[in-house]
Amino acid sequence: MPAHVVMYRERMEQGLAHDGMQRMNDIGRQVVNHARADCPVDSGQTRSSITHHVTLVGRTARLRVGSPLERAKWLHEGTGIYGPHKNPIVPVSAKALKFPTPGVFGPMPRGGSRRPGGFVFAKSVKGIPPNPFLTTALKTVLGTTNVTVRPTTK
């Protein structure tokens, strides 16, 4: 007995769009996981801010992966002599840059215990080398031939 199938174009396109959104969502989760694994960690705030968002524009599903934090861009692209301007970081309104030290600092006091804290001063710093953790994550998940990176502008 023959079967008769009727497919409605609108429903087919809706189904394809839904499938595309699901696939992009899966890819987005994978990219976020790889990016978080490669992201440098100090406090963990940048790593935890990496997210993805999928939108449907016409018949095209678009995936956006990134972080809303400005420091994520600095970590990704580098700063100072390693960044886009290739210049060391120098103070703008002071004679020196001032950085807190994370551990003990200074000579041993009379009581025999060290005090935490202190500061380091510098006339300039080199900056940090780039760590393209987002691009690397995209290339890991999608392969190097399938990735085109376009920087976003504000």
DSSP file (Angstrom, degrees, kcal/mol; ACC not computed):
  #  RESIDUE AA STRUCTURE BP1 BP2  ACC     N-H-->O    O-->H-N    N-H-->O    O-->H-N    TCO  KAPPA ALPHA  PHI   PSI    X-CA   Y-CA   Z-CA
    1    1 A M              0   0    0      0, 0.0     2,-0.1     0, 0.0     0, 0.0   0.000 360.0 360.0 360.0 124.2    0.0    0.0    0.0
    2    2 A P        -     0   0    0      0, 0.0     2,-0.4     0, 0.0     0, 0.0  -0.367 360.0-139.4 -72.9 149.6    1.6    3.3   -1.1
    3    3 A A        -     0   0    0     -2,-0.1     2,-0.5     2,-0.0     0, 0.0  -0.845   5.6-148.3-108.1 146.7    2.0    6.1    1.4
    4    4 A H        -     0   0    0     -2,-0.4     2,-0.5     2,-0.0     0, 0.0  -0.967  14.0-168.7-118.1 122.0    1.4    9.7    0.7
    5    5 A V        -     0   0    0     -2,-0.5     2,-0.5     2,-0.0    -2,-0.0  -0.929   5.7-166.7-115.5 132.0    3.6   12.3    2.5
    6    6 A V        -     0   0    0     -2,-0.5     2,-0.5     2,-0.0    -2,-0.0  -0.975   5.4-168.7-116.3 124.1    2.9   16.0    2.5
    7    7 A M        -     0   0    0     -2,-0.5     2,-0.5     4,-0.0     3,-0.1  -0.956  12.6-145.4-114.6 126.6    5.6   18.3    3.7
    8    8 A Y     >  -     0   0    0     -2,-0.5     4,-2.3     1,-0.1     5,-0.2  -0.787   9.5-141.1 -92.2 128.0    4.9   22.0    4.4
    9    9 A R  H  > S+     0   0    0     -2,-0.5     4,-2.7     1,-0.2     5,-0.2   0.875  99.3  53.5 -56.5 -43.1    7.7   24.3    3.6
   10   10 A E  H  > S+     0   0    0      1,-0.2     4,-2.2     2,-0.2    -1,-0.2   0.920 111.5  44.8 -61.9 -44.5    7.1   26.6    6.6
   11   11 A R  H  > S+     0   0    0      2,-0.2     4,-2.3     1,-0.2    -1,-0.2   0.873 112.4  52.8 -67.8 -36.1    7.2   23.7    9.0
   12   12 A M  H  X S+     0   0    0     -4,-2.3     4,-2.6     2,-0.2    -2,-0.2   0.931 110.3  47.1 -63.7 -45.2   10.3   22.2    7.3
   13   13 A E  H  X S+     0   0    0     -4,-2.7     4,-2.6     1,-0.2    -2,-0.2   0.882 111.1  51.9 -65.5 -37.8   12.1   25.5    7.6
   14   14 A Q  H  X S+     0   0    0     -4,-2.2     4,-2.4    -5,-0.2    -1,-0.2   0.915 110.9  48.2 -63.2 -41.7   11.1   25.9   11.3
   15   15 A G  H  X S+     0   0    0     -4,-2.3     4,-2.4     2,-0.2    -2,-0.2   0.907 112.5  47.9 -64.8 -42.3   12.4   22.4   12.0
   16   16 A L  H  X S+     0   0    0     -4,-2.6     4,-2.6     2,-0.2    -2,-0.2   0.902 111.7  50.2 -65.3 -40.6   15.7   23.1   10.2
   17   17 A A  H  X S+     0   0    0     -4,-2.6     4,-2.4     2,-0.2    -2,-0.2   0.917 111.2  49.0 -63.4 -42.2   16.1   26.4   12.1
   18   18 A H  H  X S+     0   0    0     -4,-2.4     4,-2.3     2,-0.2    -2,-0.2   0.912 112.0  48.5 -63.2 -43.0   15.4   24.6   15.4
   19   19 A D  H  X S+     0   0    0     -4,-2.4     4,-2.5     2,-0.2    -2,-0.2   0.898 111.5  50.3 -63.1 -41.2   18.0   21.9   14.5
   20   20 A G  H  X S+     0   0    0     -4,-2.6     4,-2.5     2,-0.2    -2,-0.2   0.897 110.0  50.0 -63.5 -41.3   20.5   24.6   13.5
   21   21 A M  H  X S+     0   0    0     -4,-2.4     4,-2.2     2,-0.2    -2,-0.2   0.915 111.5  48.5 -63.8 -42.9   20.0   26.5   16.8
   22   22 A Q  H  X S+     0   0    0     -4,-2.3     4,-2.2     2,-0.2    -2,-0.2   0.915 112.0  48.8 -64.0 -42.9   20.5   23.2   18.8
   23   23 A R  H  X S+     0   0    0     -4,-2.5     4,-2.4     1,-0.2    -2,-0.2   0.926 112.4  47.8 -63.8 -44.8   23.7   22.4   16.9
   24   24 A M  H  X S+     0   0    0     -4,-2.5     4,-2.7     1,-0.2    -1,-0.2   0.869 109.9  53.7 -64.5 -35.9   25.1   25.9   17.4
   25   25 A N  H  X S+     0   0    0     -4,-2.2     4,-2.2     2,-0.2    -1,-0.2   0.907 109.0  48.6 -63.8 -42.3   24.2   25.7   21.1
   26   26 A D  H  X S+     0   0    0     -4,-2.2     4,-2.0     2,-0.2    -2,-0.2   0.923 113.0  47.2 -62.3 -45.5   26.1   22.4   21.4
   27   27 A I  H  X S+     0   0    0     -4,-2.4     4,-2.6     1,-0.2    -2,-0.2   0.913 110.1  54.0 -62.6 -42.5   29.1   23.9   19.6
   28   28 A G  H  X S+     0   0    0     -4,-2.7     4,-2.6     1,-0.2    -2,-0.2   0.905 107.5  49.7 -58.7 -44.0   28.9   27.0   21.9
   29   29 A R  H  X S+     0   0    0     -4,-2.2     4,-2.2     1,-0.2    -1,-0.2   0.907 111.7  48.8 -62.6 -41.3   29.0   24.9   25.0
   30   30 A Q  H  X S+     0   0    0     -4,-2.0     4,-2.2     2,-0.2    -2,-0.2   0.920 111.9  48.3 -64.4 -43.6   32.0   23.0   23.7
   31   31 A V  H  X S+     0   0    0     -4,-2.6     4,-2.9     1,-0.2     5,-0.2   0.921 111.0  50.8 -63.8 -43.7   33.8   26.3   22.8
   32   32 A V  H  X S+     0   0    0     -4,-2.6     4,-2.7     1,-0.2     5,-0.2   0.915 109.8  50.5 -60.0 -43.7   33.0   27.8   26.2
   33   33 A N  H  X S+     0   0    0     -4,-2.2     4,-1.6     1,-0.2    -1,-0.2   0.921 113.8  43.9 -62.1 -44.5   34.4   24.7   28.0
   34   34 A H  H  X S+     0   0    0     -4,-2.2     4,-1.6     2,-0.2    -2,-0.2   0.905 113.9  50.8 -66.8 -41.3   37.6   24.8   26.0
   35   35 A A  H  X S+     0   0    0     -4,-2.9     4,-1.4     1,-0.2    -2,-0.2   0.907 109.6  50.1 -64.5 -41.4   38.0   28.5   26.4
   36   36 A R  H  < S+     0   0    0     -4,-2.7    -1,-0.2     1,-0.2    -2,-0.2   0.861 108.9  52.8 -64.6 -34.4   37.5   28.3   30.2
   37   37 A A  H  < S+     0   0    0     -4,-1.6    -1,-0.2    -5,-0.2    -2,-0.2   0.849 116.5  38.7 -68.7 -33.1   40.1   25.6   30.4
   38   38 A D  H  < S+     0   0    0     -4,-1.6    -2,-0.2    95,-0.1    -1,-0.2   0.575  90.1 109.3 -93.6 -11.1   42.7   27.7   28.5
   39   39 A C  S  < S-     0   0    0     -4,-1.4     8,-0.1    -5,-0.2     2,-0.0  -0.457  76.7-113.2 -69.7 132.1   41.8   31.1   30.1
   40   40 A P        -     0   0    0      0, 0.0     2,-0.5     0, 0.0     7,-0.2  -0.386  34.5-142.9 -63.6 144.5   44.5   32.4   32.5
   41   41 A V        +     0   0    0      1,-0.1     0, 0.0     5,-0.1     0, 0.0  -0.940  43.4 140.8-120.3 127.4   43.2   32.5   36.1
   42   42 A D  S    S-     0   0    0     -2,-0.5    -1,-0.1     0, 0.0     0, 0.0   0.549  97.6  -7.2-116.0 -69.7   43.9   35.0   38.8
   43   43 A S  S    S-     0   0    0      0, 0.0    -2,-0.1     0, 0.0     0, 0.0   0.589  92.0-119.4-101.7 -14.6   40.6   35.4   40.7
   44   44 A G  S  > S+     0   0    0     -4,-0.1     4,-2.2     3,-0.0     5,-0.1   0.384  82.1 116.4  91.6  -3.3   38.5   33.3   38.2
   45   45 A Q  H  > S+     0   0    0      2,-0.2     4,-0.9     1,-0.2    24,-0.1   0.916  76.3  45.3 -66.9 -43.4   36.2   36.1   37.4
   46   46 A T  H >> S+     0   0    0      1,-0.2     3,-0.7     2,-0.2     4,-0.5   0.933 112.8  51.3 -65.4 -45.0   37.2   36.3   33.7
   47   47 A R  H >4 S+     0   0    0      1,-0.2     3,-1.0    -7,-0.2    -2,-0.2   0.912 111.0  47.3 -59.1 -44.0   37.0   32.5   33.3
   48   48 A S  H 3< S+     0   0    0     -4,-2.2    -1,-0.2     1,-0.2    -2,-0.2   0.669 104.1  63.2 -74.3 -14.6   33.5   32.4   34.8
   49   49 A S  H << S+     0   0    0     -4,-0.9     2,-0.4    -3,-0.7    -1,-0.2   0.567  74.4 109.3 -86.2  -7.4   32.3   35.3   32.6
   50   50 A I    <<  +     0   0    0     -3,-1.0     2,-0.3    -4,-0.5    17,-0.2  -0.559  45.4 154.1 -73.0 123.6   32.9   33.4   29.3
   51   51 A T  E     -A   66   0A   0     15,-2.7    15,-2.3    -2,-0.4     2,-0.3  -0.822  33.2-132.8-138.8 175.2   29.5   32.6   27.8
   52   52 A H  E     -A   65   0A   0     -2,-0.3     2,-0.3    13,-0.2    13,-0.2  -0.953  11.4-166.8-133.2 157.8   27.8   31.9   24.4
   53   53 A H  E     -A   64   0A   0     11,-2.1    11,-2.3    -2,-0.3     2,-0.5  -0.987   6.1-156.8-145.4 131.9   24.7   33.1   22.8
   54   54 A V  E     -A   63   0A   0     -2,-0.3     2,-0.3     9,-0.2     9,-0.2  -0.930  14.0-179.7-112.6 132.2   22.9   31.8   19.7
   55   55 A T  E     -A   62   0A   0      7,-2.4     7,-3.3    -2,-0.5     2,-0.6  -0.924  23.1-134.8-127.3 155.0   20.6   33.9   17.5
   56   56 A L  E     -A   61   0A   0     -2,-0.3     2,-0.6     5,-0.2     5,-0.2  -0.950  20.6-178.4-111.6 117.3   18.6   33.2   14.4
   57   57 A V  E >   -A   60   0A   0      3,-3.2     3,-2.2    -2,-0.6     2,-0.5  -0.936  66.6 -50.8-117.7 106.6   18.8   35.8   11.7
   58   58 A G  T 3  S-     0   0    0     -2,-0.6    -2,-0.0     1,-0.3     0, 0.0  -0.554 122.8 -24.3  65.5-118.7   16.7   34.8    8.8
   59   59 A R  T 3  S+     0   0    0     -2,-0.5     2,-0.5    -3,-0.1    -1,-0.3   0.178 120.9  97.2-107.0  15.2   17.7   31.3    8.0
   60   60 A T  E <   -A   57   0A   0     -3,-2.2    -3,-3.2     2,-0.0     2,-0.5  -0.911  61.1-150.1-112.8 126.5   21.1   31.6    9.6
   61   61 A A  E     -A   56   0A   0     -2,-0.5     2,-0.4    -5,-0.2    -5,-0.2  -0.819  19.2-160.6 -90.5 128.8   22.0   30.5   13.1
   62   62 A R  E     -A   55   0A   0     -7,-3.3    -7,-2.4    -2,-0.5     2,-0.5  -0.922   5.8-155.5-116.9 137.4   24.8   32.7   14.6
   63   63 A L  E     -A   54   0A   0     -2,-0.4     2,-0.5    -9,-0.2    -9,-0.2  -0.923   7.2-172.1-112.2 131.7   27.0   31.8   17.5
   64   64 A R  E     -A   53   0A   0    -11,-2.3   -11,-2.1    -2,-0.5     2,-0.4  -0.989   5.4-178.8-124.9 122.9   28.7   34.4   19.6
   65   65 A V  E     +A   52   0A   0     -2,-0.5     2,-0.3   -13,-0.2   -13,-0.2  -0.972  30.7  87.7-121.8 134.1   31.2   33.4   22.3
   66   66 A G  E     -A   51   0A   0    -15,-2.3   -15,-2.7    -2,-0.4    -2,-0.0  -0.990  62.8 -83.9 172.0-164.6   33.1   35.8   24.6
   67   67 A S        -     0   0    0     -2,-0.3   -17,-0.2   -17,-0.2     6,-0.1  -0.987  16.6-142.3-133.8 141.4   33.2   37.7   27.8
   68   68 A P  S    S+     0   0    0      0, 0.0     2,-0.3     0, 0.0   -18,-0.1   0.601  74.7 102.9 -77.7  -9.4   31.7   41.1   28.6
   69   69 A L    >>  -     0   0    0      1,-0.1     3,-0.9   -23,-0.1     4,-0.7  -0.556  68.6-143.9 -78.8 135.3   34.7   42.0   30.7
   70   70 A E  H >> S+     0   0    0     -2,-0.3     4,-1.3     1,-0.2     3,-0.7   0.837  98.6  64.1 -65.0 -32.8   37.2   44.4   29.1
   71   71 A R  H 3> S+     0   0    0      1,-0.2     4,-2.5     2,-0.2    -1,-0.2   0.765  90.6  66.1 -65.2 -23.7   40.1   42.5   30.7
   72   72 A A  H <> S+     0   0    0     -3,-0.9     4,-2.3     1,-0.2    -1,-0.2   0.898 100.7  49.8 -63.2 -38.8   39.3   39.4   28.7
   73   73 A K  H <X S+     0   0    0     -3,-0.7     4,-2.9    -4,-0.7     5,-0.3   0.903 110.1  50.6 -64.6 -41.0   40.2   41.3   25.6
   74   74 A W  H  X S+     0   0    0     -4,-1.3     4,-2.2     1,-0.2    -2,-0.2   0.914 112.6  46.2 -63.5 -42.9   43.5   42.4   27.2
   75   75 A L  H  < S+     0   0    0     -4,-2.5    56,-1.8     2,-0.2    -2,-0.2   0.897 116.6  45.4 -64.7 -40.2   44.3   38.8   28.1
   76   76 A H  H  < S+     0   0    0     -4,-2.3    -2,-0.2    54,-0.2    -1,-0.2   0.912 126.0  27.1 -70.7 -44.8   43.3   37.5   24.6
   77   77 A E  H  < S-     0   0    0     -4,-2.9    -2,-0.2    53,-0.2    -3,-0.2   0.593 106.4-123.6 -99.0 -13.2   45.2   40.2   22.6
   78   78 A G     <  -     0   0    0     -4,-2.2     2,-0.3    -5,-0.3    -1,-0.2  -0.036  18.9-118.9  88.7 163.2   48.0   41.1   25.0
   79   79 A T    >   +     0   0    0     49,-2.3     3,-1.8     4,-0.2     4,-0.2  -0.851  65.7   7.5-134.1 169.6   49.0   44.5   26.4
   80   80 A G  G >  S-     0   0    0     -2,-0.3     3,-1.1     1,-0.3     7,-0.7  -0.311 131.4  -3.8  62.0-134.0   52.0   46.8   26.3
   81   81 A I  G 3  S+     0   0    0     45,-2.7    -1,-0.3     5,-0.3    46,-0.1   0.687 141.2  50.7 -67.8 -16.6   54.8   45.7   23.9
   82   82 A Y  G <  S+     0   0    0     -3,-1.8    -1,-0.3    44,-0.5    -2,-0.2   0.583 100.5  81.4 -93.3 -13.0   52.8   42.6   23.1
   83   83 A G  S <  S-     0   0    0     -3,-1.1     3,-0.5     4,-0.2    -4,-0.2  -0.006 101.9 -80.4 -86.3-169.4   49.6   44.4   22.4
   84   84 A P  S    S+     0   0    0      0, 0.0    -5,-0.1     0, 0.0    -3,-0.1   0.780 127.3  47.2 -67.0 -28.2   48.3   46.2   19.3
   85   85 A H  S    S-     0   0    0     -5,-0.2    -4,-0.1     2,-0.1    -6,-0.0   0.657  92.4-144.5 -89.7 -16.0   50.3   49.5   20.0
   86   86 A K        +     0   0    0     -6,-0.6    -5,-0.3    -3,-0.5    -7,-0.0   0.778  55.7 124.2  59.8  31.4   53.6   47.7   20.7
   87   87 A N        -     0   0    0     -7,-0.7    -4,-0.2     3,-0.0    -1,-0.2  -0.921  65.8-106.9-119.7 147.0   54.6   50.2   23.4
   88   88 A P        -     0   0    0      0, 0.0     2,-0.5     0, 0.0    38,-0.2  -0.299  40.6-103.8 -64.8 157.6   55.5   49.7   27.0
   89   89 A I  B     +B  125   0B   0     36,-2.6    36,-2.0   -10,-0.1     8,-0.1  -0.741  47.4 177.2 -85.2 125.2   53.0   50.7   29.7
   90   90 A V        -     0   0    0     -2,-0.5    34,-0.2    34,-0.2     6,-0.1  -0.887  35.4 -91.8-126.7 156.8   54.0   53.9   31.4
   91   91 A P        -     0   0    0      0, 0.0     6,-0.1     0, 0.0    32,-0.0  -0.392  28.6-165.0 -68.6 146.9   52.3   56.1   34.0
   92   92 A V  S    S+     0   0    0      4,-0.1     5,-0.0    -2,-0.1     3,-0.0   0.835  84.1  15.0 -97.8 -44.0   50.0   58.9   32.7
   93   93 A S  S    S+     0   0    0      3,-0.1     2,-0.3     0, 0.0    -1,-0.0   0.199 121.2  51.9-121.6  16.2   49.5   61.1   35.8
   94   94 A A  S    S-     0   0    0      1,-0.0     3,-0.1     0, 0.0     0, 0.0  -0.867  80.9-112.2-141.7 174.5   52.2   59.9   38.2
   95   95 A K  S    S+     0   0    0     -2,-0.3     2,-0.3     1,-0.2    -1,-0.0   0.737  96.4  12.9 -82.2 -23.4   56.0   59.3   38.3
   96   96 A A  S    S-     0   0    0     -6,-0.1     2,-0.3    25,-0.0    27,-0.2  -0.975  75.3-108.5-149.4 159.1   55.7   55.6   38.6
   97   97 A L  E     -C  122   0C   0     25,-3.7    25,-1.9    -2,-0.3     2,-0.5  -0.691  33.4-148.6 -85.6 145.6   53.3   52.7   38.4
   98   98 A K  E     +C  121   0C   0     -2,-0.3    23,-0.2    23,-0.2    21,-0.0  -0.976  16.5 179.7-124.9 124.5   52.3   51.1   41.7
   99   99 A F  E     -C  120   0C   0     21,-2.9    21,-2.8    -2,-0.5     2,-0.2  -0.979  25.7-126.4-124.8 133.6   51.5   47.4   42.1
  100  100 A P  E     -C  119   0C   0      0, 0.0    19,-0.3     0, 0.0    17,-0.0  -0.527  25.2-128.1 -73.0 144.8   50.5   45.6   45.3
  101  101 A T        -     0   0    0     17,-2.2    16,-0.2    -2,-0.2     4,-0.1  -0.767   7.8-144.7 -91.9 140.4   52.6   42.5   46.1
  102  102 A P  S    S+     0   0    0      0, 0.0    -1,-0.1     0, 0.0     3,-0.1   0.802  77.0  29.9 -76.2 -27.6   50.6   39.4   46.8
  103  103 A G  S    S-     0   0    0      1,-0.3    14,-1.6    13,-0.1    -2,-0.1  -0.049 107.7 -35.7-111.9-149.2   52.8   37.9   49.5
  104  104 A V  B     -D  116   0D   0     12,-0.2     2,-0.3    -2,-0.1    -1,-0.3  -0.390  56.7-172.9 -75.7 153.9   55.2   39.1   52.2
  105  105 A F        +     0   0    0     10,-1.2    10,-0.3     2,-0.1    13,-0.0  -0.998  34.9  18.0-150.2 141.8   57.3   42.1   51.6
  106  106 A G  S    S-     0   0    0     -2,-0.3    11,-0.0     8,-0.1    -2,-0.0  -0.169  90.5 -34.9  93.1 176.3   60.2   43.9   53.3
  107  107 A P  S    S-     0   0    0      0, 0.0    -2,-0.1     0, 0.0     0, 0.0  -0.273  71.6 -89.3 -72.4 160.4   62.7   43.1   56.0
  108  108 A M        -     0   0    0      6,-0.1     6,-0.1     1,-0.1    -2,-0.1  -0.534  46.1-132.7 -68.2 124.2   61.9   40.8   58.9
  109  109 A P    >   -     0   0    0      0, 0.0     3,-1.7     0, 0.0    -1,-0.1  -0.228  28.2 -96.3 -73.5 171.3   60.5   42.9   61.8
  110  110 A R  T 3  S+     0   0    0      1,-0.3    -2,-0.1     2,-0.1     0, 0.0   0.810 119.2  64.0 -59.4 -33.0   61.8   42.5   65.4
  111  111 A G  T 3  S-     0   0    0      2,-0.2    -1,-0.3     1,-0.1     3,-0.1   0.654 110.2-117.8 -70.2 -14.3   59.0   40.2   66.4
  112  112 A G  S <  S+     0   0    0     -3,-1.7     2,-0.4     1,-0.3    -2,-0.1   0.389  80.0 101.2  96.2  -4.5   60.2   37.6   63.9
  113  113 A S        -     0   0    0     -5,-0.0    -1,-0.3     0, 0.0     2,-0.2  -0.876  67.2-124.4-114.3 150.0   57.1   37.4   61.7
  114  114 A R        -     0   0    0     -2,-0.4    -6,-0.1    -6,-0.1    -8,-0.1  -0.605  19.0-127.4 -90.2 150.7   56.7   39.1   58.3
  115  115 A R        -     0   0    0    -10,-0.3   -10,-1.2    -2,-0.2     2,-0.1  -0.803  23.3-125.4 -94.8 135.5   53.9   41.4   57.5
  116  116 A P  B     +D  104   0D   0      0, 0.0   -12,-0.2     0, 0.0     2,-0.2  -0.399  69.3  35.4 -73.9 157.8   51.8   40.7   54.4
  117  117 A G        +     0   0    0    -14,-1.6     2,-0.2   -16,-0.2    -2,-0.1  -0.479  49.8 145.4 101.2-169.2   51.4   43.4   51.8
  118  118 A G        -     0   0    0     -2,-0.2   -17,-2.2   -14,-0.1     2,-0.3  -0.551  38.8-101.7 117.6 174.8   53.5   46.1   50.3
  119  119 A F  E     -C  100   0C   0    -19,-0.3     2,-0.4    -2,-0.2   -21,-0.0  -0.942  11.2-147.0-136.7 156.0   54.0   47.6   47.0
  120  120 A V  E     -C   99   0C   0    -21,-2.8   -21,-2.9    -2,-0.3     2,-0.4  -0.974  17.6-154.7-120.1 137.7   56.3   47.5   44.0
  121  121 A F  E     +C   98   0C   0     -2,-0.4     2,-0.3   -23,-0.2   -23,-0.2  -0.891  14.5 175.1-114.8 144.4   57.0   50.6   41.9
  122  122 A A  E     -C   97   0C   0    -25,-1.9   -25,-3.7    -2,-0.4     3,-0.1  -0.997  33.6-144.6-147.6 145.1   58.0   50.7   38.2
  123  123 A K  S    S-     0   0    0     -2,-0.3     2,-0.3     1,-0.3    -1,-0.1   0.763  90.6  -7.7 -78.3 -26.1   58.6   53.5   35.7
  124  124 A S        -     0   0    0    -34,-0.2     2,-0.3   -27,-0.1    -1,-0.3  -0.974  61.9-151.0-160.7 159.7   57.3   51.2   32.9
  125  125 A V  B     -B   89   0B   0    -36,-2.0   -36,-2.6    -2,-0.3   -44,-0.1  -0.964  21.5-130.3-133.7 153.3   56.2   47.6   32.4
  126  126 A K        -     0   0    0     -2,-0.3   -45,-2.7     1,-0.2   -44,-0.5   0.856  45.7-136.6 -69.8 -36.2   56.3   45.4   29.3
  127  127 A G        -     0   0    0    -47,-0.2    -1,-0.2   -46,-0.1   -47,-0.2  -0.691  31.6 -57.3 105.8-166.1   52.7   44.2   29.6
  128  128 A I        -     0   0    0     -2,-0.2   -49,-2.3   -54,-0.1   -46,-0.1  -0.936  47.6-115.9-119.3 141.4   51.4   40.6   29.1
  129  129 A P        -     0   0    0      0, 0.0   -51,-0.3     0, 0.0   -46,-0.1  -0.338  45.1 -91.3 -67.5 154.8   51.8   38.4   26.0
  130  130 A P        -     0   0    0      0, 0.0   -54,-0.2     0, 0.0   -53,-0.2  -0.361  32.8-169.2 -67.2 146.6   48.6   37.5   24.2
  131  131 A N        -     0   0    0    -56,-1.8     2,-3.0   -57,-0.1     3,-0.3  -0.775   7.0-162.6-132.7  87.1   46.8   34.3   25.1
  132  132 A P     >  +     0   0    0      0, 0.0     4,-2.6     0, 0.0     5,-0.2  -0.295  29.3 154.6 -73.9  64.3   44.2   33.8   22.4
  133  133 A F  H  >  +     0   0    0     -2,-3.0     4,-1.7     1,-0.2   -95,-0.1   0.808  69.4  50.0 -65.1 -31.3   42.2   31.3   24.4
  134  134 A L  H  > S+     0   0    0     -3,-0.3     4,-2.4     2,-0.2    -1,-0.2   0.936 113.2  44.6 -72.7 -46.2   38.9   32.0   22.6
  135  135 A T  H  > S+     0   0    0      1,-0.2     4,-2.5     2,-0.2    -2,-0.2   0.913 113.6  51.1 -63.0 -42.4   40.4   31.6   19.1
  136  136 A T  H  X S+     0   0    0     -4,-2.6     4,-2.1     1,-0.2    -1,-0.2   0.903 109.6  50.5 -61.1 -41.7   42.2   28.5   20.2
  137  137 A A  H  X S+     0   0    0     -4,-1.7     4,-2.2    -5,-0.2     5,-0.2   0.914 110.2  49.5 -63.7 -43.4   38.9   27.0   21.6
  138  138 A L  H  X S+     0   0    0     -4,-2.4     4,-3.0     1,-0.2     5,-0.4   0.928 112.7  47.1 -60.4 -45.0   37.1   27.8   18.4
  139  139 A K  H  X S+     0   0    0     -4,-2.5     4,-1.6     1,-0.2    -1,-0.2   0.837 110.5  53.2 -68.4 -32.1   39.8   26.1   16.3
  140  140 A T  H  < S+     0   0    0     -4,-2.1    -1,-0.2    -5,-0.2    -2,-0.2   0.917 117.8  35.9 -66.2 -43.3   39.9   23.1   18.7
  141  141 A V  H  < S+     0   0    0     -4,-2.2    -2,-0.2    -5,-0.1    -3,-0.2   0.912 132.6  25.2 -78.3 -44.0   36.1   22.5   18.4
  142  142 A L  H  < S-     0   0    0     -4,-3.0    -3,-0.2    -5,-0.2     4,-0.2   0.609 108.0-111.7-100.3 -13.6   35.6   23.5   14.7
  143  143 A G    ><  -     0   0    0     -4,-1.6     3,-0.9    -5,-0.4     4,-0.3   0.055  32.4 -86.0  90.5 151.6   39.0   22.8   13.1
  144  144 A T  G >  S+     0   0    0      1,-0.2     3,-0.7     2,-0.2    -1,-0.1   0.790 123.3  55.3 -68.3 -28.8   41.3   25.5   11.8
  145  145 A T  G 3  S+     0   0    0      1,-0.2    -1,-0.2    -6,-0.1    -2,-0.1   0.698 105.0  53.6 -78.7 -17.1   39.8   25.7    8.3
  146  146 A N  G <  S+     0   0    0     -3,-0.9     2,-0.5    -4,-0.2    -1,-0.2   0.395  90.3  91.6 -97.0   3.4   36.3   26.4    9.6
  147  147 A V    <   +     0   0    0     -3,-0.7     2,-0.5    -4,-0.3    -8,-0.0  -0.879  41.6 174.3-111.4 125.8   37.1   29.4   11.8
  148  148 A T        -     0   0    0     -2,-0.5     2,-0.6     2,-0.0    -3,-0.0  -0.991  18.9-154.7-122.2 120.1   37.1   33.1   10.7
  149  149 A V        -     0   0    0     -2,-0.5    -2,-0.0     2,-0.0   -14,-0.0  -0.846  13.1-179.2-101.6 124.2   37.7   35.5   13.5
  150  150 A R        -     0   0    0     -2,-0.6     2,-0.1     0, 0.0    -2,-0.0  -0.984  26.2-129.2-119.9 120.6   36.4   39.0   13.2
  151  151 A P        -     0   0    0      0, 0.0     2,-0.2     0, 0.0    -2,-0.0  -0.420  23.8-126.4 -67.6 143.2   37.1   41.4   16.1
  152  152 A T        -     0   0    0     -2,-0.1     2,-0.4     2,-0.0     0, 0.0  -0.619  19.2-150.1 -88.3 150.3   34.0   43.2   17.5
  153  153 A T              0   0    0     -2,-0.2     0, 0.0     1,-0.1     0, 0.0  -0.915 360.0 360.0-119.3 148.4   33.9   46.9   17.7
  154  154 A K              0   0    0     -2,-0.4    -1,-0.1     0, 0.0    -2,-0.0   0.413 360.0 360.0-103.9 360.0   32.0   49.0   20.3
